[in-house]
């Protein structure tokens, strides 16, 4: 009498384990790319919301101390003079109609989002003017992942619209 052998051979098990290992490796690689994308997207939303709030303050008039601000500044801070011009910090500050700093500047750091700002110039600044909310110049803010694989852009058009997008070409 012959006995029927049931079960898997060692070679069959090794082939299945190898296929599963490859699938898991591909999954982790895709997840890493997705993480960088979501980090850039989250930071872009936060910064764009802050810019919109700054613009709203210029439209409604923000009282600081005893006076009202006339210019509402957004500035990338700590940009190095030598390229690459990258930083993780930005500040918001206010000036009155005489151009005097109202001393209530706030500095923010996006390093916890694992992203950074990238600028073509060692200085980057724009402002909104009260009471119309006009922007000083159209600007594009680039936010990149720390490994420089993913970029996102915030476009501030001359008309004052603030748009988050994946391209540096503003509408």
Z-matrix of the N, CA and C atoms (Angstrom, degrees):
N
C 1 1.440
C 2 1.523 1 110.43
N 3 1.295 2 112.76 1 141.05
C 4 1.469 3 119.88 2 177.23
C 5 1.514 4 109.31 3 -96.13
N 6 1.332 5 114.77 4 139.13
C 7 1.460 6 118.83 5 174.12
C 8 1.525 7 108.14 6 -95.88
N 9 1.338 8 116.70 7 132.48
C 10 1.467 9 120.49 8 176.32
C 11 1.523 10 108.79 9 -83.87
N 12 1.312 11 114.17 10 124.16
C 13 1.464 12 118.78 11 178.59
C 14 1.521 13 108.45 12 -85.75
N 15 1.306 14 115.62 13 130.33
C 16 1.463 15 120.62 14 179.43
C 17 1.517 16 108.60 15 -117.20
N 18 1.355 17 116.15 16 148.00
C 19 1.458 18 120.99 17 178.17
C 20 1.521 19 110.99 18 119.75
N 21 1.323 20 115.44 19 -174.67
C 22 1.454 21 122.22 20 -177.31
C 23 1.514 22 109.65 21 -103.83
N 24 1.309 23 114.91 22 147.85
C 25 1.459 24 118.94 23 174.75
C 26 1.523 25 108.47 24 -82.06
N 27 1.289 26 116.92 25 163.54
C 28 1.469 27 122.03 26 -179.71
C 29 1.525 28 110.87 27 -62.95
N 30 1.300 29 117.93 28 -33.58
C 31 1.462 30 121.72 29 -179.95
C 32 1.530 31 110.12 30 -68.10
N 33 1.322 32 116.05 31 -41.83
C 34 1.461 33 119.06 32 177.91
C 35 1.529 34 111.18 33 -62.13
N 36 1.305 35 117.27 34 -41.73
C 37 1.473 36 121.06 35 178.06
C 38 1.524 37 111.28 36 -64.18
N 39 1.311 38 117.70 37 -40.42
C 40 1.465 39 121.10 38 -179.62
C 41 1.534 40 110.89 39 -66.17
N 42 1.325 41 117.84 40 -37.87
C 43 1.460 42 121.29 41 177.98
C 44 1.531 43 110.07 42 -64.34
N 45 1.311 44 117.50 43 -43.89
C 46 1.469 45 121.46 44 178.81
C 47 1.529 46 110.55 45 -63.34
N 48 1.314 47 118.36 46 -43.02
C 49 1.478 48 121.86 47 179.39
C 50 1.526 49 110.01 48 -64.64
N 51 1.329 50 118.30 49 -39.95
C 52 1.467 51 121.19 50 178.97
C 53 1.528 52 110.81 51 -64.01
N 54 1.330 53 117.15 52 -42.80
C 55 1.471 54 120.72 53 178.90
C 56 1.525 55 110.24 54 -63.77
N 57 1.315 56 117.23 55 -43.22
C 58 1.479 57 120.86 56 179.39
C 59 1.526 58 110.86 57 -64.28
N 60 1.328 59 117.29 58 -38.98
C 61 1.468 60 121.13 59 178.85
C 62 1.521 61 110.58 60 -62.48
N 63 1.304 62 117.52 61 -43.33
C 64 1.468 63 121.53 62 178.49
C 65 1.526 64 110.50 63 -63.24
N 66 1.320 65 116.82 64 -43.54
C 67 1.471 66 120.42 65 -179.93
C 68 1.532 67 111.40 66 -63.25
N 69 1.313 68 117.83 67 -41.30
C 70 1.469 69 121.36 68 179.22
C 71 1.529 70 110.23 69 -66.70
N 72 1.326 71 117.75 70 -40.35
C 73 1.470 72 120.92 71 178.72
C 74 1.521 73 111.03 72 -61.95
N 75 1.327 74 117.36 73 -43.54
C 76 1.471 75 120.95 74 178.34
C 77 1.517 76 110.07 75 -63.43
N 78 1.319 77 116.96 76 -41.05
C 79 1.465 78 121.32 77 179.22
C 80 1.531 79 111.09 78 -60.89
N 81 1.326 80 117.44 79 -44.50
C 82 1.468 81 120.20 80 179.74
C 83 1.519 82 111.97 81 -66.56
N 84 1.329 83 117.93 82 -37.30
C 85 1.462 84 120.05 83 177.54
C 86 1.526 85 110.70 84 -64.53
N 87 1.305 86 117.92 85 -43.54
C 88 1.470 87 121.54 86 178.05
C 89 1.521 88 110.71 87 -64.23
N 90 1.319 89 117.09 88 -37.93
C 91 1.462 90 121.22 89 -179.64
C 92 1.526 91 110.69 90 -64.49
N 93 1.340 92 118.16 91 -37.44
C 94 1.460 93 121.71 92 178.42
C 95 1.521 94 111.60 93 -62.63
N 96 1.334 95 117.62 94 -43.07
C 97 1.464 96 121.66 95 177.10
C 98 1.524 97 110.55 96 -63.17
N 99 1.297 98 116.73 97 -41.53
C 100 1.469 99 121.94 98 -179.35
C 101 1.523 100 110.27 99 -65.12
N 102 1.319 101 117.75 100 -37.64
C 103 1.465 102 121.81 101 179.88
C 104 1.523 103 110.47 102 -63.24
N 105 1.323 104 117.92 103 -44.37
C 106 1.464 105 121.16 104 178.76
C 107 1.530 106 110.19 105 -62.56
N 108 1.323 107 116.49 106 -41.00
C 109 1.461 108 121.07 107 179.14
C 110 1.529 109 110.92 108 -62.84
N 111 1.327 110 117.16 109 -45.82
C 112 1.468 111 119.49 110 -178.97
C 113 1.527 112 111.71 111 -68.66
N 114 1.342 113 117.45 112 -33.00
C 115 1.468 114 120.12 113 175.89
C 116 1.524 115 110.74 114 -62.47
N 117 1.346 116 116.72 115 -46.15
C 118 1.468 117 121.08 116 179.80
C 119 1.528 118 110.25 117 -65.09
N 120 1.312 119 116.61 118 -43.01
C 121 1.462 120 121.06 119 -179.50
C 122 1.535 121 111.48 120 -62.85
N 123 1.323 122 117.24 121 -43.33
C 124 1.468 123 120.89 122 179.93
C 125 1.528 124 110.92 123 -65.28
N 126 1.320 125 117.24 124 -44.37
C 127 1.461 126 120.35 125 179.16
C 128 1.527 127 110.86 126 -64.52
N 129 1.328 128 117.54 127 -39.43
C 130 1.468 129 121.17 128 178.25
C 131 1.517 130 111.02 129 -61.04
N 132 1.310 131 116.74 130 -41.93
C 133 1.466 132 120.12 131 179.32
C 134 1.519 133 112.11 132 -65.07
N 135 1.318 134 116.32 133 -41.51
C 136 1.467 135 120.15 134 179.85
C 137 1.522 136 110.91 135 -64.13
N 138 1.332 137 116.67 136 -47.79
C 139 1.469 138 120.68 137 -178.12
C 140 1.533 139 110.48 138 -67.33
N 141 1.327 140 117.89 139 -41.52
C 142 1.468 141 120.82 140 178.37
C 143 1.530 142 110.56 141 -62.19
N 144 1.320 143 117.18 142 -40.06
C 145 1.471 144 120.41 143 177.52
C 146 1.522 145 110.69 144 -63.51
N 147 1.331 146 116.69 145 -39.37
C 148 1.463 147 120.63 146 178.54
C 149 1.535 148 110.40 147 -65.07
N 150 1.321 149 117.16 148 -39.64
C 151 1.466 150 120.93 149 178.67
C 152 1.528 151 110.11 150 -66.40
N 153 1.331 152 116.96 151 -42.00
C 154 1.472 153 119.88 152 177.61
C 155 1.532 154 110.93 153 -62.56
N 156 1.318 155 116.18 154 -39.10
C 157 1.470 156 120.27 155 177.58
C 158 1.531 157 110.26 156 -63.94
N 159 1.320 158 116.95 157 -41.42
C 160 1.459 159 121.27 158 177.47
C 161 1.526 160 110.45 159 -61.45
N 162 1.324 161 116.36 160 -41.82
C 163 1.458 162 120.86 161 177.77
C 164 1.535 163 110.62 162 -64.93
N 165 1.322 164 117.28 163 -42.03
C 166 1.468 165 120.63 164 177.68
C 167 1.525 166 111.73 165 -62.59
N 168 1.316 167 116.53 166 -38.36
C 169 1.462 168 120.22 167 176.53
C 170 1.524 169 110.55 168 -61.65
N 171 1.336 170 116.78 169 -39.08
C 172 1.468 171 119.31 170 179.87
C 173 1.528 172 111.17 171 -68.72
N 174 1.317 173 116.81 172 -31.82
C 175 1.469 174 119.97 173 178.63
C 176 1.520 175 112.46 174 -74.50
N 177 1.313 176 116.19 175 -36.73
C 178 1.466 177 119.53 176 -176.43
C 179 1.525 178 112.71 177 -92.97
N 180 1.329 179 118.09 178 -17.57
C 181 1.458 180 121.24 179 -179.39
C 182 1.513 181 111.31 180 82.62
N 183 1.297 182 116.98 181 110.27
C 184 1.454 183 122.18 182 -178.03
C 185 1.517 184 108.94 183 -103.52
N 186 1.325 185 115.33 184 126.31
C 187 1.456 186 120.58 185 177.85
C 188 1.523 187 108.54 186 -88.37
N 189 1.320 188 114.68 187 125.98
C 190 1.457 189 120.95 188 179.20
C 191 1.523 190 106.76 189 -123.96
N 192 1.298 191 115.42 190 116.29
C 193 1.466 192 119.46 191 -175.80
C 194 1.515 193 109.51 192 66.64
N 195 1.324 194 116.81 193 -121.10
C 196 1.466 195 120.93 194 -178.24
C 197 1.521 196 112.78 195 -101.57
N 198 1.334 197 117.36 196 -5.26
C 199 1.464 198 119.37 197 -177.39
C 200 1.511 199 112.39 198 -126.73
N 201 1.314 200 114.34 199 176.31
C 202 1.455 201 121.33 200 178.77
C 203 1.521 202 110.09 201 -105.07
N 204 1.317 203 114.93 202 143.90
C 205 1.455 204 119.71 203 178.13
C 206 1.526 205 109.39 204 -77.09
N 207 1.338 206 115.39 205 145.29
C 208 1.456 207 121.68 206 177.86
C 209 1.531 208 110.91 207 -108.61
N 210 1.339 209 116.39 208 -33.81
C 211 1.464 210 121.44 209 179.30
C 212 1.532 211 108.45 210 -125.65
N 213 1.337 212 113.84 211 137.08
C 214 1.454 213 122.12 212 -175.54
C 215 1.528 214 107.61 213 -120.18
N 216 1.327 215 117.29 214 106.38
C 217 1.465 216 123.20 215 -169.64
C 218 1.527 217 113.09 216 -96.82
N 219 1.332 218 115.03 217 140.34
C 220 1.459 219 123.92 218 168.25
C 221 1.517 220 106.07 219 -117.74
N 222 1.334 221 117.89 220 122.82
C 223 1.458 222 122.26 221 -175.51
C 224 1.524 223 110.21 222 -134.72
N 225 1.341 224 116.57 223 130.96
C 226 1.462 225 119.72 224 169.22
C 227 1.517 226 106.83 225 -78.04
N 228 1.316 227 117.22 226 126.62
C 229 1.462 228 121.18 227 -175.28
C 230 1.525 229 110.75 228 -107.33
N 231 1.308 230 115.14 229 159.64
C 232 1.468 231 123.88 230 177.43
C 233 1.524 232 113.36 231 60.42
N 234 1.340 233 117.25 232 31.53
C 235 1.464 234 119.77 233 174.83
C 236 1.527 235 108.72 234 -74.31
N 237 1.318 236 118.79 235 128.79
C 238 1.465 237 119.67 236 178.79
C 239 1.528 238 111.24 237 -70.12
N 240 1.325 239 116.31 238 150.82
C 241 1.466 240 121.22 239 -179.66
C 242 1.524 241 111.79 240 -71.46
N 243 1.328 242 116.00 241 -26.77
C 244 1.467 243 121.04 242 -178.12
C 245 1.531 244 108.63 243 -101.82
N 246 1.357 245 117.66 244 134.06
C 247 1.471 246 119.75 245 179.03
C 248 1.524 247 111.49 246 -59.30
N 249 1.290 248 120.11 247 151.11
C 250 1.459 249 126.45 248 2.25
C 251 1.531 250 111.08 249 -77.61
N 252 1.311 251 115.74 250 137.82
C 253 1.462 252 121.65 251 -179.37
C 254 1.527 253 108.13 252 -86.96
N 255 1.328 254 116.50 253 87.29
C 256 1.465 255 120.81 254 179.73
C 257 1.521 256 110.11 255 -125.03
N 258 1.316 257 115.09 256 150.05
C 259 1.460 258 121.48 257 177.49
C 260 1.520 259 108.95 258 -155.20
N 261 1.297 260 116.11 259 163.29
C 262 1.459 261 120.57 260 174.96
C 263 1.523 262 111.42 261 -112.66
N 264 1.328 263 117.56 262 2.88
C 265 1.465 264 119.84 263 -175.69
C 266 1.524 265 112.55 264 -119.13
N 267 1.320 266 114.15 265 149.54
C 268 1.458 267 121.48 266 173.24
C 269 1.516 268 108.23 267 -143.42
N 270 1.323 269 115.11 268 158.91
C 271 1.461 270 118.84 269 179.73
C 272 1.518 271 110.36 270 -131.28
N 273 1.308 272 113.48 271 156.64
C 274 1.458 273 122.71 272 174.92
C 275 1.514 274 106.04 273 -123.13
N 276 1.338 275 115.05 274 129.09
C 277 1.464 276 119.63 275 -179.18
C 278 1.523 277 109.97 276 -140.38
N 279 1.312 278 115.18 277 167.71
C 280 1.463 279 121.37 278 -173.55
C 281 1.526 280 110.08 279 -133.74
N 282 1.339 281 115.50 280 144.34
C 283 1.464 282 121.56 281 174.54
C 284 1.520 283 108.94 282 -129.46
N 285 1.336 284 115.31 283 150.64
C 286 1.461 285 118.71 284 175.12
C 287 1.525 286 109.78 285 -86.57
N 288 1.320 287 117.17 286 -176.94
C 289 1.469 288 121.41 287 -175.56
C 290 1.521 289 112.52 288 -65.26
N 291 1.336 290 118.18 289 -22.37
C 292 1.465 291 121.38 290 177.65
C 293 1.529 292 111.98 291 -84.67
N 294 1.332 293 117.77 292 -2.65
C 295 1.457 294 120.92 293 -179.42
C 296 1.508 295 113.68 294 86.48
N 297 1.326 296 116.90 295 11.55
C 298 1.458 297 120.99 296 179.64
C 299 1.522 298 110.04 297 -84.36
N 300 1.339 299 115.43 298 131.14
C 301 1.461 300 120.12 299 177.50
C 302 1.522 301 108.62 300 -66.09
N 303 1.328 302 116.47 301 130.21
C 304 1.458 303 120.30 302 -177.00
C 305 1.524 304 112.80 303 -83.91
N 306 1.324 305 117.63 304 3.13
C 307 1.455 306 121.47 305 170.63
C 308 1.521 307 115.46 306 70.11
N 309 1.299 308 117.44 307 21.30
C 310 1.466 309 118.58 308 -179.75
C 311 1.523 310 110.71 309 -120.24
N 312 1.324 311 116.79 310 37.86
C 313 1.466 312 120.94 311 -179.29
C 314 1.526 313 109.93 312 -67.27
N 315 1.318 314 115.36 313 142.11
C 316 1.453 315 122.34 314 176.70
C 317 1.521 316 107.77 315 -121.46
N 318 1.334 317 116.52 316 137.69
C 319 1.455 318 121.24 317 178.57
C 320 1.520 319 108.84 318 -113.93
N 321 1.314 320 115.79 319 138.45
C 322 1.453 321 122.47 320 -178.39
C 323 1.522 322 109.54 321 -125.21
N 324 1.319 323 116.67 322 147.79
C 325 1.464 324 121.75 323 -179.60
C 326 1.534 325 108.97 324 -125.18
N 327 1.331 326 117.20 325 127.45
C 328 1.466 327 121.08 326 -179.68
C 329 1.528 328 111.83 327 -102.71
N 330 1.340 329 117.16 328 14.20
C 331 1.466 330 120.28 329 -177.99
C 332 1.526 331 111.99 330 -61.16
N 333 1.325 332 117.80 331 -30.43
C 334 1.467 333 120.07 332 -179.62
C 335 1.524 334 111.67 333 -66.41
N 336 1.321 335 117.61 334 -20.11
C 337 1.471 336 121.71 335 177.41
C 338 1.528 337 112.03 336 -83.61
N 339 1.334 338 117.27 337 -0.05
C 340 1.463 339 123.56 338 179.98
C 341 1.523 340 112.15 339 61.57
N 342 1.345 341 114.89 340 39.07
C 343 1.460 342 122.05 341 177.35
C 344 1.521 343 108.90 342 -137.54
N 345 1.331 344 115.44 343 173.57
C 346 1.458 345 120.88 344 177.58
C 347 1.520 346 108.77 345 -150.08
N 348 1.333 347 115.04 346 160.63
C 349 1.454 348 121.21 347 174.03
C 350 1.517 349 107.92 348 -86.99
N 351 1.322 350 116.04 349 146.38
C 352 1.464 351 121.01 350 176.55
C 353 1.519 352 107.09 351 -127.69
N 354 1.326 353 116.46 352 130.83
C 355 1.456 354 121.28 353 -178.12
C 356 1.523 355 110.32 354 -127.89
N 357 1.331 356 115.91 355 147.73
C 358 1.460 357 119.90 356 175.36
C 359 1.521 358 111.39 357 -77.38
N 360 1.329 359 116.19 358 -20.00
C 361 1.467 360 121.57 359 -177.04
C 362 1.523 361 110.48 360 -119.98
N 363 1.336 362 116.65 361 156.03
C 364 1.467 363 119.27 362 178.10
C 365 1.531 364 112.96 363 -75.03
N 366 1.326 365 117.84 364 -5.46
C 367 1.467 366 121.29 365 173.96
C 368 1.525 367 108.34 366 -130.00
N 369 1.312 368 116.08 367 139.71
C 370 1.456 369 120.99 368 178.12
C 371 1.513 370 108.15 369 -145.41
N 372 1.348 371 114.83 370 120.43
C 373 1.461 372 119.22 371 -177.95
C 374 1.524 373 109.14 372 -159.48
N 375 1.309 374 116.10 373 145.65
C 376 1.453 375 122.17 374 168.90
C 377 1.517 376 106.98 375 -147.95
N 378 1.336 377 115.51 376 165.11
C 379 1.461 378 118.29 377 179.21
C 380 1.525 379 110.98 378 -145.43
N 381 1.314 380 114.48 379 157.71
C 382 1.455 381 122.83 380 172.48
C 383 1.518 382 107.38 381 -104.51
N 384 1.326 383 116.78 382 143.01
C 385 1.458 384 121.85 383 -179.06
C 386 1.524 385 109.76 384 -109.39
N 387 1.323 386 115.26 385 132.36
C 388 1.471 387 121.14 386 177.33
C 389 1.526 388 108.41 387 -82.33
N 390 1.274 389 119.96 388 152.90
C 391 1.457 390 129.33 389 -1.34
C 392 1.528 391 112.63 390 -93.88
N 393 1.327 392 118.59 391 1.61
C 394 1.468 393 121.13 392 -173.72
C 395 1.531 394 113.32 393 -84.37
N 396 1.333 395 117.85 394 -20.93
C 397 1.454 396 121.17 395 -177.17
C 398 1.510 397 113.59 396 77.02
N 399 1.342 398 117.30 397 16.65
C 400 1.467 399 120.57 398 179.16
C 401 1.527 400 109.99 399 -66.02
N 402 1.324 401 115.46 400 142.73
C 403 1.459 402 120.78 401 178.19
C 404 1.525 403 108.81 402 -92.94
N 405 1.341 404 116.47 403 145.08
C 406 1.466 405 120.79 404 -176.67
C 407 1.520 406 111.79 405 -65.25
N 408 1.314 407 117.31 406 -37.01
C 409 1.467 408 121.68 407 179.17
C 410 1.511 409 108.38 408 -162.32
N 411 1.319 410 116.48 409 148.76
C 412 1.458 411 119.19 410 174.12
C 413 1.516 412 109.01 411 -62.69
N 414 1.304 413 116.93 412 138.83
C 415 1.460 414 120.85 413 -175.89
C 416 1.519 415 110.84 414 -138.47
N 417 1.325 416 115.15 415 154.87
C 418 1.455 417 121.95 416 174.04
C 419 1.522 418 107.32 417 -127.48
N 420 1.320 419 115.28 418 124.60
C 421 1.463 420 121.17 419 177.58
C 422 1.522 421 107.03 420 -105.41
N 423 1.330 422 116.38 421 125.64
C 424 1.458 423 120.32 422 177.74
C 425 1.520 424 109.11 423 -103.02
N 426 1.330 425 114.76 424 130.67
C 427 1.460 426 121.59 425 176.01
C 428 1.518 427 106.48 426 -117.94
N 429 1.338 428 116.92 427 126.45
C 430 1.464 429 121.39 428 -177.78
C 431 1.517 430 110.15 429 -123.39
N 432 1.328 431 115.33 430 152.81
C 433 1.459 432 120.04 431 174.78
C 434 1.525 433 108.63 432 -68.61
N 435 1.319 434 116.45 433 157.80
C 436 1.465 435 119.89 434 -178.33
C 437 1.523 436 113.13 435 -59.74
N 438 1.339 437 116.98 436 -28.32
C 439 1.464 438 119.15 437 178.46
C 440 1.532 439 112.36 438 -90.79
N 441 1.339 440 117.33 439 7.01
C 442 1.463 441 124.57 440 176.66
C 443 1.531 442 113.78 441 61.86
N 444 1.317 443 118.53 442 24.52
C 445 1.462 444 120.51 443 -179.06
C 446 1.523 445 112.51 444 -94.32
N 447 1.331 446 118.26 445 -23.57
C 448 1.458 447 122.06 446 -176.00
C 449 1.520 448 109.11 447 -128.60
N 450 1.337 449 116.88 448 134.90
C 451 1.459 450 122.27 449 177.46
C 452 1.523 451 109.94 450 -124.58
N 453 1.315 452 114.80 451 146.78
C 454 1.456 453 122.33 452 172.08
C 455 1.515 454 107.84 453 -134.23
N 456 1.314 455 117.36 454 155.96
C 457 1.458 456 120.67 455 -175.30
C 458 1.522 457 110.07 456 -131.99
N 459 1.320 458 114.60 457 145.96
C 460 1.456 459 121.89 458 171.95
C 461 1.513 460 105.99 459 -118.65
N 462 1.321 461 116.36 460 118.79
C 463 1.459 462 121.81 461 -179.54
C 464 1.517 463 109.04 462 -101.38
N 465 1.318 464 115.98 463 128.13
C 466 1.456 465 122.32 464 173.38
C 467 1.522 466 104.94 465 -113.22
N 468 1.320 467 115.92 466 105.60
C 469 1.460 468 119.52 467 -175.80
C 470 1.529 469 110.53 468 -79.64
N 471 1.328 470 116.04 469 165.40
C 472 1.468 471 120.88 470 178.43
C 473 1.523 472 111.57 471 -62.23
N 474 1.342 473 116.77 472 -24.08
C 475 1.462 474 120.00 473 177.92
C 476 1.529 475 111.55 474 -80.72
N 477 1.336 476 116.45 475 -10.07
C 478 1.455 477 120.47 476 176.56
C 479 1.512 478 115.34 477 101.17
N 480 1.335 479 118.41 478 -0.94
C 481 1.459 480 118.07 479 178.85
C 482 1.531 481 110.03 480 -74.42
N 483 1.327 482 115.23 481 142.69
C 484 1.462 483 122.43 482 -179.02
C 485 1.525 484 107.03 483 -115.46
N 486 1.350 485 116.15 484 116.59
C 487 1.453 486 121.42 485 -172.84
C 488 1.527 487 109.87 486 -127.43
N 489 1.330 488 115.96 487 131.15
C 490 1.464 489 121.48 488 173.38
C 491 1.523 490 107.75 489 -93.95
N 492 1.336 491 116.46 490 132.34
C 493 1.464 492 119.48 491 -178.66
C 494 1.515 493 110.94 492 -155.54
N 495 1.340 494 115.93 493 177.09
C 496 1.462 495 122.01 494 -177.55
C 497 1.518 496 113.11 495 -102.01
N 498 1.305 497 118.15 496 6.25
C 499 1.454 498 122.09 497 179.50
C 500 1.526 499 110.39 498 -129.95
N 501 1.315 500 116.44 499 152.85
C 502 1.464 501 120.19 500 -178.50
C 503 1.515 502 113.10 501 -84.40
N 504 1.318 503 117.18 502 -4.28
C 505 1.467 504 121.14 503 -179.61
C 506 1.523 505 108.10 504 -86.70
N 507 1.331 506 115.07 505 114.33
C 508 1.460 507 119.83 506 -177.37
C 509 1.524 508 110.78 507 -86.84
N 510 1.327 509 116.22 508 143.74
C 511 1.477 510 119.21 509 177.84
C 512 1.512 511 111.66 510 -70.94
